[in-house]
Amino acid sequence: MKRIGVLTSGGDAPGMNCAIRAVVRKAIFFGLDVTGIQRGYSGLINGELREMNLSSVADIIHRGGTILRTARSETFRTPEGRAKAAEHLREMGVEGLVIIGGDGSFRGARLLSNEHGIKFIGVPGTIDNDIPCTDYCIGFDTAVNNVVDAINKIRDTATSHERTYVVEVMGRNSGFIALEAGLAGGAESILIPEMKTNLDDVIEKLYRGLQRGKLHSIIVVAEGAGSGIDVGNVIKEKTGLDTRVTILGHIQRGGTPTSFDRVIASRMGAMAVDLLIEGKDRKMVGVVSGELKDFDIDYALSREKTIDKSVYELAGILAI
């Protein structure tokens, strides 16, 4: 193998730049040429490919987002679009791809492999942390810390005004961000799509807190569990408490990656290069109990990542 390509796809995640940096520098260390593909599969179809060198990834380890940019591509969903993408890779002499992204990105890579024999290794990068076969995805730790920081600031106002705050967080259809940030932030209740929640139980917990003399309450709602605005309205209507709603939105996805995200992104990116050099294909890199492992992409995409119910139960116990 003489040349590999690297692209980021789907939603951006803090730490993607660390993975890009690791891919480029590890590949060059072993004498490989590296092509950077801008704007994900959309850029691949449009021929937005450029040579990368050591200087291309200088001074990016601390930057959020992705220097390669990212974009959605409806055209790539078509056989014609994928054929054009494969043609551009062949023209550049790219023999293997490192795909940094989430579930949709990996499924797209698998189609490209099935139809055109393009070798690839997947590196999980999504703040949702919903990719199976890895304990952590790139960007998750940073997103959780962003949410905890926001909760800390909201709590100051909640205490001062004796209010109840509902904080809606991202995660698509998963509750990983809400659960971890809610536990770390001391939320009174955490609503996630994986666990059935009765708002009457949430309200009862609020009343118990008031009886103990609590001046405020924080309720964290994962976007996949429902609307924070709807939850806030129900609480206000049923209790009469001064209730406010904060939707954190994309602020969770930005900012400097944590040291944890920088380290796992660097390790995953470097391992992806190792796997391609070893001749491996259609693999996903994961970190399990602190150890890097590779999994067949078909196996990974057939699995479902589940919430640790004991962590959810602990959060409920500690918030009594």
ChimeraX attribute file (.defattr): number of C-alpha atoms within 10 A of each C-alpha:
attribute: neighborCount
match mode: 1-to-1
recipient: residues
	/A:1	14
	/A:2	14
	/A:3	17
	/A:4	26
	/A:5	25
	/A:6	27
	/A:7	27
	/A:8	32
	/A:9	29
	/A:10	22
	/A:11	19
	/A:12	25
	/A:13	30
	/A:14	32
	/A:15	37
	/A:16	34
	/A:17	29
	/A:18	28
	/A:19	31
	/A:20	30
	/A:21	26
	/A:22	23
	/A:23	28
	/A:24	27
	/A:25	23
	/A:26	20
	/A:27	24
	/A:28	16
	/A:29	11
	/A:30	12
	/A:31	12
	/A:32	17
	/A:33	19
	/A:34	24
	/A:35	23
	/A:36	25
	/A:37	27
	/A:38	24
	/A:39	24
	/A:40	25
	/A:41	30
	/A:42	21
	/A:43	20
	/A:44	24
	/A:45	24
	/A:46	15
	/A:47	18
	/A:48	17
	/A:49	21
	/A:50	13
	/A:51	12
	/A:52	18
	/A:53	17
	/A:54	13
	/A:55	10
	/A:56	15
	/A:57	18
	/A:58	10
	/A:59	11
	/A:60	17
	/A:61	23
	/A:62	16
	/A:63	18
	/A:64	22
	/A:65	23
	/A:66	23
	/A:67	19
	/A:68	20
	/A:69	17
	/A:70	22
	/A:71	16
	/A:72	16
	/A:73	18
	/A:74	10
	/A:75	14
	/A:76	20
	/A:77	12
	/A:78	10
	/A:79	13
	/A:80	12
	/A:81	20
	/A:82	23
	/A:83	15
	/A:84	17
	/A:85	21
	/A:86	20
	/A:87	16
	/A:88	18
	/A:89	22
	/A:90	12
	/A:91	9
	/A:92	16
	/A:93	16
	/A:94	21
	/A:95	17
	/A:96	25
	/A:97	27
	/A:98	27
	/A:99	27
	/A:100	31
	/A:101	26
	/A:102	25
	/A:103	19
	/A:104	13
	/A:105	23
	/A:106	27
	/A:107	15
	/A:108	17
	/A:109	23
	/A:110	23
	/A:111	16
	/A:112	21
	/A:113	17
	/A:114	12
	/A:115	12
	/A:116	14
	/A:117	14
	/A:118	20
	/A:119	22
	/A:120	29
	/A:121	31
	/A:122	30
	/A:123	28
	/A:124	31
	/A:125	32
	/A:126	28
	/A:127	28
	/A:128	27
	/A:129	24
	/A:130	27
	/A:131	22
	/A:132	21
	/A:133	24
	/A:134	23
	/A:135	15
	/A:136	26
	/A:137	29
	/A:138	33
	/A:139	32
	/A:140	29
	/A:141	25
	/A:142	26
	/A:143	31
	/A:144	26
	/A:145	19
	/A:146	21
	/A:147	29
	/A:148	23
	/A:149	14
	/A:150	18
	/A:151	26
	/A:152	14
	/A:153	11
	/A:154	16
	/A:155	22
	/A:156	12
	/A:157	14
	/A:158	21
	/A:159	14
	/A:160	10
	/A:161	12
	/A:162	17
	/A:163	18
	/A:164	24
	/A:165	24
	/A:166	29
	/A:167	29
	/A:168	26
	/A:169	28
	/A:170	26
	/A:171	23
	/A:172	16
	/A:173	16
	/A:174	22
	/A:175	28
	/A:176	25
	/A:177	29
	/A:178	31
	/A:179	25
	/A:180	21
	/A:181	25
	/A:182	30
	/A:183	22
	/A:184	15
	/A:185	21
	/A:186	22
	/A:187	25
	/A:188	22
	/A:189	26
	/A:190	28
	/A:191	27
	/A:192	25
	/A:193	20
	/A:194	17
	/A:195	13
	/A:196	9
	/A:197	14
	/A:198	9
	/A:199	14
	/A:200	12
	/A:201	11
	/A:202	17
	/A:203	17
	/A:204	12
	/A:205	18
	/A:206	23
	/A:207	14
	/A:208	12
	/A:209	17
	/A:210	13
	/A:211	9
	/A:212	8
	/A:213	9
	/A:214	13
	/A:215	14
	/A:216	23
	/A:217	22
	/A:218	26
	/A:219	24
	/A:220	29
	/A:221	28
	/A:222	27
	/A:223	23
	/A:224	18
	/A:225	22
	/A:226	15
	/A:227	18
	/A:228	24
	/A:229	17
	/A:230	12
	/A:231	20
	/A:232	21
	/A:233	17
	/A:234	16
	/A:235	22
	/A:236	16
	/A:237	11
	/A:238	10
	/A:239	14
	/A:240	10
	/A:241	15
	/A:242	16
	/A:243	22
	/A:244	18
	/A:245	20
	/A:246	17
	/A:247	16
	/A:248	16
	/A:249	12
	/A:250	10
	/A:251	14
	/A:252	23
	/A:253	26
	/A:254	17
	/A:255	17
	/A:256	18
	/A:257	30
	/A:258	19
	/A:259	14
	/A:260	16
	/A:261	26
	/A:262	24
	/A:263	17
	/A:264	22
	/A:265	32
	/A:266	23
	/A:267	19
	/A:268	29
	/A:269	32
	/A:270	20
	/A:271	24
	/A:272	30
	/A:273	27
	/A:274	17
	/A:275	19
	/A:276	22
	/A:277	17
	/A:278	10
	/A:279	11
	/A:280	17
	/A:281	21
	/A:282	22
	/A:283	25
	/A:284	30
	/A:285	25
	/A:286	27
	/A:287	18
	/A:288	13
	/A:289	10
	/A:290	11
	/A:291	9
	/A:292	14
	/A:293	16
	/A:294	23
	/A:295	18
	/A:296	16
	/A:297	21
	/A:298	14
	/A:299	12
	/A:300	21
	/A:301	18
	/A:302	8
	/A:303	11
	/A:304	11
	/A:305	14
	/A:306	13
	/A:307	17
	/A:308	11
	/A:309	11
	/A:310	9
	/A:311	13
	/A:312	18
	/A:313	11
	/A:314	11
	/A:315	21
	/A:316	18
	/A:317	10
	/A:318	11
	/A:319	16
	/A:320	11
